[in-house]
Amino acid sequence: MKIEGKFIFKVAGTLTAISLVVALLLGLTNMLTADKIAAINKQKTEEALAKVVSAADCEFPPMEDIPQAMIDAANEQGGKLSEVYEVQSGGDTIGYAFKVTASGSQGNIVMIVGVDTDLTVTGVSIVKASETAGIGSKVIDNEATSAGTGALDQFVGKSGAGTLVVKQNIDAVTGATVSTKGVTKGVNAALAAAEAMN
């Protein structure tokens, strides 16, 4: 059976028309939701920033240009550094907050890690994660480890990029070792970026 040229052009034309309509609808949807999504992401970041500092009434001016040395240091620890904020209280710099992405069990974990001027972790807060509900989400929700400390709280007071290791000085949440390792990578990456700043 021979396929005629008219038939091929008709099918190709139909598929092209469908593709154009779908692309137009996706573009319109993006236009209508982009601002709302950006506002939600900004709000989540601001809430996470407030959770990782030890002082009240802090301001978080962003670092406009992140030095490549900081980005490279974070990458070496398994995290991707995307944003850096100076933590100011009463006009004084009391630390920094790093937005870092590391891989978890079901995808990326985006977190904010607070580090004081002594290069010690002041807090960890999750901005976005897709960990398994009831398992990996236990880490994200800061549930207690077998030692009784919250999965995220256990990082507070720790220092030394690359020294934090699950099952050595970091307790994994039962059944969520991979998620705990993901957060640990992110914290190590933030500490490495902080060390590279000095």
FENBELCOR-V759659 format. One record per residue. N is the residue number from 1. RES is the residue in three letters. SS is DSSP state (~ for helix, > for strand, _ for the rest). NEAR is the number of other C-alpha atoms within 10 Angstrom. D_LAST is the distance of its C-alpha to the last C-alpha in Angstrom with 2 decimals. Layout:
n: [N & N]
res: [RES & RES]
ss: [SS & SS]
near: [NEAR & NEAR]
d_last: [D_LAST & D_LAST]
This chain:
n: [1 & 2 & 3 & 4 & 5 & 6 & 7 & 8 & 9 & 10 & 11 & 12 & 13 & 14 & 15 & 16 & 17 & 18 & 19 & 20 & 21 & 22 & 23 & 24 & 25 & 26 & 27 & 28 & 29 & 30 & 31 & 32 & 33 & 34 & 35 & 36 & 37 & 38 & 39 & 40 & 41 & 42 & 43 & 44 & 45 & 46 & 47 & 48 & 49 & 50 & 51 & 52 & 53 & 54 & 55 & 56 & 57 & 58 & 59 & 60 & 61 & 62 & 63 & 64 & 65 & 66 & 67 & 68 & 69 & 70 & 71 & 72 & 73 & 74 & 75 & 76 & 77 & 78 & 79 & 80 & 81 & 82 & 83 & 84 & 85 & 86 & 87 & 88 & 89 & 90 & 91 & 92 & 93 & 94 & 95 & 96 & 97 & 98 & 99 & 100 & 101 & 102 & 103 & 104 & 105 & 106 & 107 & 108 & 109 & 110 & 111 & 112 & 113 & 114 & 115 & 116 & 117 & 118 & 119 & 120 & 121 & 122 & 123 & 124 & 125 & 126 & 127 & 128 & 129 & 130 & 131 & 132 & 133 & 134 & 135 & 136 & 137 & 138 & 139 & 140 & 141 & 142 & 143 & 144 & 145 & 146 & 147 & 148 & 149 & 150 & 151 & 152 & 153 & 154 & 155 & 156 & 157 & 158 & 159 & 160 & 161 & 162 & 163 & 164 & 165 & 166 & 167 & 168 & 169 & 170 & 171 & 172 & 173 & 174 & 175 & 176 & 177 & 178 & 179 & 180 & 181 & 182 & 183 & 184 & 185 & 186 & 187 & 188 & 189 & 190 & 191 & 192 & 193 & 194 & 195 & 196 & 197 & 198]
res: [MET & LYS & ILE & GLU & GLY & LYS & PHE & ILE & PHE & LYS & VAL & ALA & GLY & THR & LEU & THR & ALA & ILE & SER & LEU & VAL & VAL & ALA & LEU & LEU & LEU & GLY & LEU & THR & ASN & MET & LEU & THR & ALA & ASP & LYS & ILE & ALA & ALA & ILE & ASN & LYS & GLN & LYS & THR & GLU & GLU & ALA & LEU & ALA & LYS & VAL & VAL & SER & ALA & ALA & ASP & CYS & GLU & PHE & PRO & PRO & MET & GLU & ASP & ILE & PRO & GLN & ALA & MET & ILE & ASP & ALA & ALA & ASN & GLU & GLN & GLY & GLY & LYS & LEU & SER & GLU & VAL & TYR & GLU & VAL & GLN & SER & GLY & GLY & ASP & THR & ILE & GLY & TYR & ALA & PHE & LYS & VAL & THR & ALA & SER & GLY & SER & GLN & GLY & ASN & ILE & VAL & MET & ILE & VAL & GLY & VAL & ASP & THR & ASP & LEU & THR & VAL & THR & GLY & VAL & SER & ILE & VAL & LYS & ALA & SER & GLU & THR & ALA & GLY & ILE & GLY & SER & LYS & VAL & ILE & ASP & ASN & GLU & ALA & THR & SER & ALA & GLY & THR & GLY & ALA & LEU & ASP & GLN & PHE & VAL & GLY & LYS & SER & GLY & ALA & GLY & THR & LEU & VAL & VAL & LYS & GLN & ASN & ILE & ASP & ALA & VAL & THR & GLY & ALA & THR & VAL & SER & THR & LYS & GLY & VAL & THR & LYS & GLY & VAL & ASN & ALA & ALA & LEU & ALA & ALA & ALA & GLU & ALA & MET & ASN]
ss: [_ & _ & _ & _ & ~ & ~ & ~ & ~ & ~ & ~ & ~ & ~ & ~ & ~ & ~ & ~ & ~ & ~ & ~ & ~ & ~ & ~ & ~ & ~ & ~ & ~ & ~ & ~ & ~ & ~ & ~ & ~ & ~ & ~ & ~ & ~ & ~ & ~ & ~ & ~ & ~ & ~ & ~ & ~ & ~ & ~ & ~ & ~ & ~ & ~ & ~ & _ & _ & _ & _ & _ & _ & _ & > & _ & _ & > & _ & _ & _ & _ & _ & ~ & ~ & ~ & ~ & ~ & ~ & ~ & ~ & ~ & _ & _ & _ & > & > & > & > & > & > & > & > & > & > & _ & _ & > & > & > & > & > & > & > & > & > & > & > & > & _ & _ & _ & _ & > & > & > & > & > & > & > & > & > & _ & _ & _ & > & > & > & > & > & > & > & > & > & _ & _ & _ & _ & _ & _ & _ & _ & ~ & ~ & ~ & ~ & _ & _ & _ & > & _ & _ & _ & _ & _ & > & _ & _ & ~ & ~ & ~ & _ & _ & _ & > & _ & _ & _ & _ & _ & _ & > & _ & _ & _ & > & _ & _ & _ & _ & _ & _ & ~ & ~ & ~ & ~ & ~ & ~ & ~ & ~ & ~ & ~ & ~ & ~ & ~ & ~ & ~ & ~ & ~ & ~ & ~ & ~ & ~ & _]
near: [3 & 4 & 7 & 8 & 8 & 9 & 10 & 11 & 11 & 11 & 11 & 12 & 12 & 12 & 12 & 12 & 12 & 12 & 12 & 12 & 12 & 12 & 12 & 12 & 12 & 12 & 11 & 12 & 11 & 13 & 11 & 11 & 11 & 12 & 11 & 12 & 12 & 11 & 12 & 12 & 14 & 13 & 13 & 15 & 20 & 14 & 15 & 22 & 28 & 21 & 19 & 23 & 25 & 14 & 13 & 10 & 9 & 19 & 17 & 18 & 12 & 15 & 12 & 9 & 8 & 15 & 12 & 11 & 14 & 22 & 21 & 18 & 24 & 30 & 22 & 16 & 21 & 21 & 30 & 22 & 24 & 13 & 16 & 25 & 19 & 21 & 26 & 18 & 16 & 10 & 9 & 11 & 15 & 18 & 23 & 27 & 29 & 27 & 26 & 31 & 29 & 26 & 20 & 25 & 19 & 13 & 14 & 19 & 23 & 26 & 27 & 30 & 31 & 33 & 30 & 22 & 14 & 11 & 22 & 19 & 28 & 23 & 26 & 29 & 25 & 25 & 22 & 16 & 21 & 15 & 21 & 15 & 9 & 11 & 16 & 23 & 17 & 23 & 27 & 25 & 14 & 18 & 16 & 19 & 19 & 12 & 12 & 10 & 15 & 19 & 24 & 23 & 18 & 20 & 24 & 16 & 13 & 20 & 20 & 15 & 21 & 16 & 14 & 18 & 15 & 18 & 10 & 9 & 12 & 19 & 22 & 23 & 26 & 14 & 12 & 19 & 18 & 19 & 29 & 26 & 24 & 24 & 31 & 26 & 29 & 32 & 37 & 31 & 32 & 36 & 30 & 26 & 30 & 27 & 18 & 16 & 12 & 8]
d_last: [73.95 & 72.58 & 69.91 & 70.73 & 68.34 & 69.02 & 67.83 & 64.53 & 63.90 & 64.79 & 62.36 & 59.57 & 60.25 & 60.22 & 56.91 & 55.36 & 56.66 & 55.30 & 51.86 & 51.81 & 52.83 & 50.19 & 47.45 & 48.68 & 48.65 & 45.13 & 43.96 & 45.71 & 44.27 & 40.73 & 41.47 & 42.80 & 40.03 & 36.82 & 36.19 & 37.05 & 34.73 & 31.83 & 32.61 & 32.76 & 29.41 & 27.85 & 29.54 & 28.39 & 24.73 & 25.16 & 26.92 & 24.27 & 21.51 & 23.72 & 24.17 & 20.57 & 19.81 & 21.20 & 22.37 & 25.19 & 25.42 & 21.89 & 21.14 & 19.01 & 18.37 & 17.30 & 14.60 & 17.12 & 15.47 & 13.10 & 11.35 & 13.28 & 10.53 & 9.85 & 13.65 & 14.29 & 12.15 & 14.14 & 17.29 & 17.08 & 17.35 & 20.28 & 19.04 & 19.06 & 16.43 & 18.44 & 17.09 & 14.10 & 15.06 & 13.62 & 15.64 & 17.37 & 20.13 & 22.30 & 20.14 & 17.10 & 13.89 & 14.28 & 12.13 & 11.97 & 14.71 & 14.77 & 18.13 & 18.61 & 21.87 & 23.08 & 26.64 & 29.00 & 32.65 & 34.16 & 31.52 & 28.03 & 26.36 & 24.22 & 22.11 & 19.67 & 17.19 & 15.83 & 12.76 & 12.41 & 9.79 & 10.64 & 9.75 & 13.54 & 15.73 & 17.81 & 20.10 & 21.21 & 23.76 & 25.63 & 26.33 & 28.64 & 30.20 & 33.51 & 33.82 & 37.37 & 39.00 & 39.74 & 37.60 & 34.10 & 34.32 & 34.37 & 30.66 & 29.99 & 32.22 & 30.40 & 33.60 & 33.66 & 33.10 & 35.62 & 33.65 & 34.30 & 30.74 & 29.97 & 28.54 & 25.50 & 25.44 & 24.96 & 21.26 & 20.58 & 19.04 & 17.89 & 14.55 & 13.54 & 13.37 & 16.73 & 18.31 & 20.12 & 23.52 & 26.69 & 29.55 & 27.39 & 25.21 & 25.69 & 29.26 & 30.75 & 33.15 & 36.61 & 37.51 & 34.13 & 32.10 & 31.00 & 29.78 & 27.89 & 26.29 & 25.33 & 23.55 & 21.86 & 20.59 & 19.20 & 17.41 & 15.99 & 14.90 & 13.18 & 11.35 & 10.40 & 9.22 & 7.10 & 5.65 & 5.50 & 3.82 & 0.00]
